[in-house]
């Protein structure tokens, strides 16, 4: 058995304990970092993961996100990582804002 990279073990432990909301934010951050470092294949893979995680039966929001992810996937494949990064940052900001907002049931 080969010893595992301690960084990999740490990352895996973080992911194992994370909820869906945190995992989504992590994928966004990972894709943004890949855009910054010019790792197009990683960006494409992250976008494919985001697309695969959508529940299209949840309505218009999921469908809108799918279309946006498809557009960014096309941009990434064409090499326009700056545009993909901007879009991912906007989505991450919106997602983090939604998570920070009090839920409607907690205001009652």
Secondary structure, 3 states (H helix, E strand, C coil): CCCCCHHHHHHHHHHHHCCHHHHHHHHHHHHHHHHHCCCHHHHHHHHHHHHHCCCHHHCHHHHHHHHHHHHHHHHHHHCCHHHHHHHHHHHHHHHHHHHHCCCHHHHC
